[in-house]
Amino acid sequence: MKLFKATLRQSRSTLPPVTCFLASLFATYSTFADALRDEWIDTDTGHQVTRLSRLPGESESFYFHQNAFTADGDKMVFANFGTNRSRDFYVLDWATRKAERLTDGGTNRGEVVCAKGRRLYYMREGGVYVVSLDSEPNQKSKIKNQKLITQLPPGWRGLTVNSDETLLVGAFGEGAAEISRGQPRAYWFKAIHEAKLPHILFTIDIATGKTNVFHRRNDWFNHMQFSPTDPSLLMFCHEGPWHEVDRIWTIRVPAQSSSLAAKLLSEGGSSLAASKRSEDGPHLVHRRTIPDEIAGHEFWSPDGKRIWFDLQVPRGEKFFLAAAEVGASSDDAHALPPHPGPLSSDQVSSSRSERSNGSPSPRGEGRGDRDLLKTAPPSAPATSELRYAVTRDQWSVHFNISRDGKLFAGDGGAPNMVAHANDGKWLYLFTPQPDGTLKAERLVNMSKHDYTLEPNVNFTPDGKWIVFRANFDGSSQVYAVEVAKAKTKGGT
């Protein structure tokens, strides 16, 4: 590479303009690629970090609650951005670290892997597709495995797949696209919430491609997540500024499918007429109890018995990794016993929330600027929660849990985020202690990472690595940090 650059400098004056431009472009890309580290031991933490996305261009791991792994953990899917602005999926062989392309261009979104079925579900231009992560005998490319399940009306989005791989779920908000088009997030995030647009949740029968609208309200539906163990139980959120919404909900999803609603909407009608509604209506998981309390970035426990979430009482002041038992009343939560394990009557205790002044947030998703806080009348109703306290610096944009339910991870946060941490740009490992507290360990120094790209931590199925996305070497790439410390420390 050094010889090439030296030759380029010597010959620039004699090269034709186009050839010179292409050579310069190649040299620039090569220099950029040279800056990306492949593997190192973080000198601040002693943990090994490896880059998984060794492809041209930028790459990103899945959103924190979207599964990217097969059940055995031998394969993982991630996204890669091409030079033509395409977003393609690649499947990584975890043992060999070799990546193979799954899609053939376009803007592919809505990704989720069915772990047991070893298939990726995703969307492109309204089409819902599935592709196997395993090649058929004598097949040279997995791209040929792609199959179109159904074509959805414009604006319908998703996806989440249920545990027996029979249904997908997505959402649609009538008029939401028109509000957000060409507008900054700071505008449309609040505007969509305040517009109270008609929204729907719908299923897609994987076998037939038929759709069924099973829930509709004038609330913004988002973050759909099927239970990892119950094929008919769905978690979803009422999106919007977190201090203004009771966000986390569950609902029973009917097994029947009908194309009626899809037909009505595709014909341009504004009616969100639906087929048969679920017999078990929506259930609120967590109810806010004081002004400016927020809860969000929710995710399932692997056994499907609890829903975990970021809880702040009030926003930006006291931070908890909290849990609610599935099926419990949102008004009847209990103090967290040593984890893991079910609650027992002798472990139940309560804690009273403190008084708070309300502070409306100009941004959702758990972020905001405390310089914009406004005062509201204090209110302090009694409340109890399943929760682990975390410090301001340990607060994370997203938390996650290992498959055995024994460990948590957090991706930290920047000073301009809701916690306004003094030293929060780290990836964390959290280990529950017998006394009901969390022991925090730093895994990766993220000081050079721009948190505009949220890291989105996710454990591998064996719990030995945590996958995340980062741009600390100049571009978005997919990395993994080993949970166990390296045997010997090395340089970066």
N, C-alpha and C positions, 0 to 999 in steps of 0.2 A: 504493500500500500504506500509506504514512504517513497519507494522508487517510482511508482506511478505518479505521485504528486509532484515529485521533482521533475520528471519528464514533462508533465503538463505545464509547469511554470516555464520551462525552457522553450517549449514549442508553441506557446499561445500566439506569438506574433506571426507565425507562419500558417496556423490552422485556419480553414474556412470558418466564417462566423457561426454557422449552424453546428459544425463539428465541435467548435470551441465551447459553445453553449452546452451541448450534451455532455461533453467531457467535464465541464465545471459542475453540472448538475450531478453527475455520478460521483465526483469527488466530494461534493457537499453531503450527499447521502451517505457515502462511505465514512466520512468524518463523524456524522450523526450516529451511524450504527456503531462505530468504534466506541462511542461514549456509553453505550448500554452494557452494563455488567451482566455476566451470565450467572455467576455464583460467588458468594462471599460470606464471611462471618461478620456480623455486625459487632464492631469493637465496643459499642456501648452496652450491648446486651448479652453477647456471647452466643447468639442464635444464628444458625445458618439460613441464608436467604438464597433462593434460586429463581431465575427468570424462566417461566414456562413458555412464554410466547416468543419464540425465536423465529419470527417471520418478518418480512418487509412490512413497513407501515405500523400503525398503532393498533393495539389490542385491548380488550377489556374482559374481565370476568363477569359472571352473571350478577344481577342484583341480589342483595344479601339473602332474601327469602326464597329465591328461585333455585331449585335444585339443578346442579350441573353434572352430577356424578351418577354412574351406575351403582347398583346396590353393593357390588363387590369392591368398588373404588378403583377398578382397573382402567376406567376411562372417564375423561372429563371433557366437557364442551366449553369453548370460549368463543368470543367474537373478534374478528379482525377487520379493520377498515382498509379498503383498497384505494389505489390512486384515483380511481374513477368514482369515489365517494360511495362505493358499495360497502355493505356490511355483511360479511359472510361468516358462517360458523365452521369451526374446525374441531375435530375430536382428537384429544391428546391421549396417547397411550402412556399411562403413568409409569410403567416399568422402563420403556425405551425412551420416553420424552419426545417421541415423534408425533407430529401433528398431521392430520389428513383432512382435506377439505370436504365439507358436507353439502354446501350450497353453491349455486352457480351464478352469483351476482345479485344485484338488487339490494333494497334496504330491508333486511330481515330483522323482525322484532318479535316481542312477545314470547321469548324463548323459555322453555322449561323441559327438563329431562325426566321421563318416567324411569325411576331407578331400576325397578324390577324388569320392566319391559325392554330396557336398553334402547329407548327411542327418544328422539328429540322432536318436540312439537314447537311450531313457530308460525309467524304470519308474514306475508309479503303481499302488498298491494291488495289487501282485503281477502286474500286466499289463506286458508289454514292448511298447513302442511305437516307431514310427519316423515321422518327419515330414520332408518335404523343406524345404530352406531357400529354395527358389525357388518362386514362384507359377506356377500354370498359367495359360494364356491366359484372360483375362476373369474371373479369380478374385479376389475382393475380400479374402479372408482366408486366410492360410496354415493356420489352425486346421483347416480342412476337409481338409488333407492328411494328418492323423493316421491311422495304421493300426496296429491291434493285431496283433502277431506271434504272441504266445502268452500264456497265463496260467500263472504259476508257482505252486508250493505256497507256503504261508506261510513267510516267513523267507528264501527264496532271494533273493539280491541280486547286483548287478553294477554296471556292465557295462564290457567292453572289446570293441572290434570289430577283426577282423583286417584285414590290408592289402588283401585282395581282396574284402572286404565279403561274405563268405559265412557267417562264424560270429561269434557273440557268446560270451563266457565270463563266468560268475559263480561265486559260492561260497555255501555254506551250512554252518552249524555247528549240529548237533542239540543243543538245550538252551541255546544261547548267549543267545537272547532272554530266556529265563526268568531267567538269571543277571543280565543287565544291566537288566532292567525295574525302574524306580524307584530305581536305585542310582547314585551318583556315579561318574564315570569312574575316579577314583582307586581305587575298589573293583573294578569289573568288568573293567578292563583286565588286572589281575593275576589275578583270579579265573577268567576264561575261559581264560587260558593254563594255569593250574595244574590246571584241571578235565580237561584232555586229552580234550575232547569229540570225537566222530566228526565230521569235516569232509569236505566233498566239493568238487571243482571240476567244473563241468558246462559243456557247450556248448549253444548254441541255434542250430539251422540257420535262417538268416534266411529262406530261401525257403519252408520247410515249417513252421517253428515247433517242430519236434521237438527234444527235449532228450536229452543223452547225458552220463551221469556217467562221467568218464574218469580221475579220480584221487581217492583217499580215504585219509586217515590220521587219527590222533588228534593232529593239530596244527591250529592256528588259521590258516586261509588268508585272505589279504587282499591288497590292492593288485595286482590282476591287471592285466597290461599286455601286450598283443600286441606282437610285434616290428613296427616300422614298415615292414619290408621282407620278412619271411618270414611268410607267412600261417599256418604251422603251429607257430610257436615262441612260447611264452608265458612271460613272467616273472611270478612271484608271490612272496609272502613268507610266512614263518612268523611270524605276529604274536605280540606279547607284549613284556614288558620287554626292551629291546634287549640288555642285558648277559647275558641268559639264553637267547638264541636265536641259532642260525645262520640268519640271516633271509632271504637273497636266493637264489632258486632259478629255474631254467628247466625247462620240460618240453615235449615234443612233444605236440601236440593232434591227436587222430584226426579225420578228416574225416567218418566215419560218424556217424549220429544214431539215437537210439532213445528212445522215450518210456517205457521200462520203469521206470527209476529214479524218474521223476517220478510215475508211477502208484503205485508202492509207498509213497512218502512221503506222497502226497496222501491215501492211505487210512488214514493214521495209524500205519503201522508204524514201528518204530525201526530196522529194518535199512537200512543204506545200500548195499544191493545195487546193483551198477553193471553197465552194459553193458561191452563189450570195452574193456580197458585200453589206454592208449597203449603202443606198442612201445618208445618211447624214454622211459624213466622219468625222474624228477626229477634235476636236476643242480645241485649246490651251487655258487653263484657265488663266494662269499667265506666263508672259514672263520675264525672268531675264533681268535686264537693266544695271547692272554694274558688273565688275569682282568680283567673290566670293560672289555674292548674292545667297542665298539659300531659297527655299520654299518647304515645305513638310508636312508629317503627316496630310494630308488633310481629311476632313470629311464634310458631308452634314449638312445643316440646316434642322430641322425637317419638314419645309414646302417645301423643295426642291428648294427654290428660290436662295439660296446662297451656295457657297462652301467656307469653312473656312480652314485655314492652318497656320502653323508656318512660319513666314517670318523673315529673318534676312538680313539686308542691312547695311554693309556686314556681312558675317558669323562671329558670335561670338562677334559682337560689338553693334549693335542696334537690338532690338527684338520687334516683333509685333505679335499679334493675328490678322490675316488679313482675308478678305473675298472678293470674287468676285461674282458678280451677274451672275447667270446662263444665258448663251446666249450672255452676253456682250463681246465685243472685248477685247482681252488680252492687247490691246494698249490703252484702254479707261476706266480705272478704276477711281473711285472718292473717295473723303474723306468720312469717315464713319460718318453718322449722329447719334444722340442719338438712341440707339438700345433698343427694336426692332422697326421695321417700315420700309417701303420702302423709297428709295431715292426720294427726290423731287428736283426740279431745284434750289430752293433757299437754299438748304442745301449742294449743291455741291461745294466743294473747292478742292484745290490741295496743295500738299506739295512736295518739291524738295528733292530728295535723295542726300546725301553728297558723297564726293569723298572717294574712298577706294582703298587700295592696295589689289591685288588679293592674296589669300592664299589657295592654293590647300589643300584639306583635305585628309588624308590617310584613313579615314573611312567615310562611308555614313551614312544615317539615321540621319542626323543632328548632328553628334558627331564628335569630332576630338581633336587634341592636338595642341594648339597654339604655342608650342615650335617648331613645324615643319613648321611654316608659311614661305612662300617664297614671294618675292616681284615681282609684275607685274606692268606694266605701269598703272597709274591711269586713270580712265574714269568716267565721271559723267553725263550721259544723264538725262534729266528731266523725272520724273516718278510720277505717282499718285497712291495711293492704298486705298482700304477700310481697315482701320487698327486701332487697339487699341495698344498703346505702353505698354510694360511690362518691368519691371526692370530685371537686370541680375539675381537676386535671385528669381524672380517670373517666369522666363522662365521655361517651362515644356517640358519633353520628348514628352508628348501628352497633347493636350487640348481636351475638349469635351463640348457639349452644352446640356442644359435641353430640355425636349420635348416641353415645351411651348416657347422655344427660349429666355427666359429672363435671364438665368444664364449660366455661364461657369465654368468649373473646370479644374485644371491643376495638374499634378502629380509630379512637381518639378524636380530636377536633382542633380546629384552628382558633386563634384568639378572637376572631370576628364572629364566631358562632355563639349559640345561645348560652353556653357555659362560660364564655369569655375566660378560658383557661390561661393561666400564666405559662404552663409547660405541658400542654396536652397533646402535642403532635407525636404520638407514639401508637404502635399497635400493642394491645394488652392481652394477657392471659389472666383470667380470673378463676381462682380455685375456691369453692365453698369450704368453709371451716366448720368444725363441730359446734362453735358458738353462734352460728348463723351469720357470720360476716364473710366477706370476700377477701382473699389474699390476691393482690395485684402484682403481676410481673410484666415488665416491659420486654417486648419481643423485637420490635424494629423501630429504629429512629426515623421518624417521618418529617424531620425538620425542613428538608428540602422539597417536600411534597406540597403541591398546591391543592388544597382541599375543595376547590371547585369541582375536582374529580373525587367523589367520595369513595373510599377504599373498599367498602362492602366485604367485610371478612366472612369467610365460610370455612368450616372444618372439613377436612377429607373424611370419608366414612370410617377410616381406622383411627381417627383422632390424632394422628401423628404430625399433620401439617395443617396450616391455616392458609388458604388461598385468598389473595386480595389483588386489587389493581392500584397502580401508583405511577406517578410521573416524576419521581425524584431524580431520574437520569435524563430528563428532558422530554420524554413522550410517554403516553399512556401505554403501559405494558402489564402483563399478568405475572404475578409473583407468588411464591409460596415460602412461608417461614416454618422451620421445624420447631415443633412444640418443645422437644427436649433440647437442652443446651448442647452445643458442639463440644466435643471432647477437648479440643484445643482451640485457643483464640488465634485469629489471624487478622491481617489487614484488610481494608476495604479497597 
